[in-house]
Amino acid sequence: MATDQRQFGERVVFDRGYDAHMMAIDGTWRRACSVLDVSETGAKMTVEGSIVGLPLKEFFLLLSSTGLAYRRCELAWVNGEEIGVNFLKHSNKKKKRPGRPE
């Protein structure tokens, strides 16, 4: 593995790629992929099979075979066989109930 610096922090590059899977939030589709590099904010990957028609606004990147290690993602860019994804942050704020004072 090699590392390089980019605008949004350190990026780790996998020489042979890291095998993973992409999966729809609702579980309706799944694709094998290979993570080429990763940072705190996103990743570059190649995907097995076509991504045409897949709803890639929001999906999971499964990093373990059991699905216990994952990141919530959105598509950032496509360049031939490679795609870039941004990792989405979970909101820690509790939703306010209407009509209830805090």
C-alpha positions in Angstrom: 0.0 0.0 0.0 1.2 3.5 -0.8 -0.2 6.8 0.5 -0.5 10.3 -1.0 -1.8 13.6 0.2 -4.8 15.3 -1.5 -6.9 18.3 -0.7 -9.1 16.5 1.8 -6.6 14.6 3.7 -4.4 11.5 3.4 -5.5 8.9 0.8 -4.5 5.2 1.1 -3.9 3.5 -2.3 -4.3 -0.3 -2.6 -1.8 -1.7 -5.1 -4.1 -4.7 -6.0 -7.5 -3.2 -4.9 -9.5 -4.2 -1.9 -12.5 -6.5 -2.7 -15.8 -5.2 -1.5 -19.5 -4.8 -2.5 -21.9 -2.0 -3.2 -25.5 -2.5 -2.1 -28.7 -0.5 -2.4 -30.0 1.1 0.8 -33.2 -1.0 0.4 -31.2 -4.2 -0.6 -32.7 -4.4 -4.1 -29.3 -4.6 -5.9 -25.7 -5.6 -5.1 -22.5 -5.3 -7.1 -19.0 -6.6 -6.5 -16.3 -3.9 -6.6 -12.7 -3.2 -5.9 -11.6 -0.2 -3.8 -8.6 1.4 -5.4 -8.0 4.1 -2.9 -9.7 5.5 0.2 -9.7 8.6 2.4 -11.7 9.9 5.3 -14.2 11.5 2.9 -14.4 9.1 0.0 -13.0 6.4 -2.3 -12.2 5.5 -5.9 -13.4 2.1 -7.1 -14.0 -0.2 -10.1 -17.4 -2.0 -10.3 -18.1 -5.4 -11.8 -20.9 -5.2 -14.2 -22.9 -2.2 -15.3 -24.0 0.6 -13.1 -26.3 2.0 -15.7 -29.8 2.5 -14.3 -28.7 1.9 -10.7 -29.9 4.5 -8.2 -26.6 5.7 -6.9 -27.7 8.8 -5.0 -27.2 6.8 -1.8 -26.0 3.3 -1.2 -23.8 1.2 1.1 -20.2 0.2 0.5 -19.8 -3.1 2.3 -16.2 -3.6 3.4 -16.5 -7.0 5.1 -18.1 -10.3 4.0 -20.4 -10.2 7.0 -21.6 -6.7 6.2 -20.5 -5.4 9.7 -18.1 -2.9 8.2 -19.7 -0.5 5.8 -20.0 3.1 4.7 -23.0 5.0 3.4 -22.0 6.6 0.1 -23.2 8.7 -2.9 -21.8 8.7 -6.4 -19.4 11.7 -7.0 -18.0 10.9 -10.5 -17.6 8.3 -13.2 -14.5 8.0 -15.5 -14.7 4.9 -17.7 -14.6 1.9 -15.5 -13.7 3.9 -12.3 -16.1 5.7 -10.0 -15.6 8.0 -7.1 -17.8 8.1 -4.1 -18.3 10.5 -1.2 -18.9 9.0 2.3 -22.1 10.4 3.9 -22.0 11.4 7.5 -24.7 10.3 10.0 -26.5 13.1 11.7 -26.2 12.9 15.5 -29.1 15.3 16.0 -32.3 13.9 17.3 -35.4 14.8 15.3 -37.7 17.2 17.1 -41.3 16.2 17.4 -43.8 18.8 16.2 -45.7 20.5 18.9 -43.4 19.5 21.8 -41.2 22.1 23.5 -37.6 21.3 24.1 
